[in-house]
Amino acid sequence: GCSAQSLPVYYGSVGLAGAEANDLRVYPQPARERLVVEGLTDRTTARLFDTEGREVLREVLHGNAREELDLRSLTSGAYVLQLESATGTVRVPVVRE
């Protein structure tokens, strides 16, 4: 049979402060039904944009160690996840299978 492996994507200091920037992980890549965001320490607004720049998802994340975004309503393709907190903004490319 077939097997697939998905490695987490780590993001360094790109506008978020302190430990939050160093510990941010977004996985799996590509994603199917859910996208996991780990390492947030502050209240964060997650916004997902399609390739046309349209916002297709918005959710408030409460700084839990592990948050999940439900992608089931989205079509397959490329997106940009924008995470905005009081300490800054980071953008992460995301692929939905």
C-alpha positions as CSV (number, residue, x, y, z in Angstrom):
1,G,0.0,0.0,0.0
2,C,0.8,3.6,-0.1
3,S,2.0,5.7,2.8
4,A,2.4,9.4,3.3
5,Q,4.6,11.4,5.7
6,S,4.0,14.9,6.7
7,L,6.7,16.9,8.5
8,P,5.8,19.9,10.6
9,V,6.8,23.3,9.2
10,Y,8.6,25.5,11.7
11,Y,8.7,29.3,11.5
12,G,11.3,31.5,13.2
13,S,11.3,35.1,14.2
14,V,9.1,36.9,11.6
15,G,7.3,39.5,13.7
16,L,6.0,37.4,16.6
17,A,7.9,38.0,19.9
18,G,9.9,35.7,22.1
19,A,9.1,32.1,22.5
20,E,6.0,32.3,20.3
21,A,8.1,33.0,17.2
22,N,10.6,30.3,18.0
23,D,8.0,27.6,18.8
24,L,5.4,28.1,16.1
25,R,4.6,25.0,14.1
26,V,2.0,24.5,11.4
27,Y,1.2,21.0,10.1
28,P,0.4,18.7,8.3
29,Q,1.6,20.0,5.0
30,P,-0.3,19.3,2.8
31,A,-3.4,19.3,5.0
32,R,-6.6,17.4,4.4
33,E,-9.4,18.0,6.9
34,R,-7.5,19.9,9.7
35,L,-4.5,22.1,10.1
36,V,-2.7,22.1,13.4
37,V,-1.1,25.3,14.8
38,E,1.2,24.8,17.8
39,G,3.3,27.2,19.9
40,L,1.0,30.1,20.2
41,T,1.1,31.9,23.6
42,D,-1.2,34.9,23.0
43,R,-4.7,35.3,21.7
44,T,-4.3,35.1,17.9
45,T,-6.6,35.7,14.9
46,A,-6.1,33.1,12.2
47,R,-7.2,34.2,8.7
48,L,-6.9,32.0,5.7
49,F,-6.7,33.5,2.2
50,D,-7.1,31.9,-1.2
51,T,-4.8,32.6,-4.2
52,E,-7.1,35.5,-5.2
53,G,-6.6,37.2,-1.8
54,R,-10.1,36.4,-0.5
55,E,-10.5,35.6,3.1
56,V,-12.0,32.1,3.3
57,L,-11.7,31.4,7.0
58,R,-11.3,33.4,10.2
59,E,-11.0,32.0,13.7
60,V,-9.8,33.4,17.0
61,L,-7.3,31.1,18.7
62,H,-6.9,31.5,22.4
63,G,-3.2,30.8,22.8
64,N,-3.6,27.2,23.7
65,A,-0.5,25.0,23.1
66,R,-2.3,23.2,20.2
67,E,-5.1,24.6,18.0
68,E,-6.9,23.0,15.0
69,L,-8.4,24.7,12.0
70,D,-11.2,22.9,10.2
71,L,-10.5,22.9,6.5
72,R,-13.3,20.5,5.4
73,S,-15.3,23.4,3.8
74,L,-12.4,24.4,1.5
75,T,-11.5,23.2,-1.9
76,S,-8.1,21.7,-2.7
77,G,-5.5,24.2,-3.5
78,A,-3.0,26.8,-2.2
79,Y,-3.8,29.2,0.6
80,V,-2.0,31.6,2.9
81,L,-2.5,31.3,6.7
82,Q,-2.1,34.7,8.4
83,L,-1.7,34.6,12.2
84,E,-2.1,38.0,13.9
85,S,-1.4,38.6,17.6
86,A,-0.6,41.6,19.7
87,T,3.1,40.9,19.1
88,G,3.0,40.7,15.3
89,T,1.9,38.9,12.2
90,V,3.2,35.8,10.4
91,R,2.1,34.3,7.1
92,V,2.4,30.6,6.3
93,P,1.8,29.0,3.0
94,V,-0.7,26.1,3.2
95,V,-1.8,23.4,0.8
96,R,-5.2,21.8,1.1
97,E,-5.3,18.3,-0.5
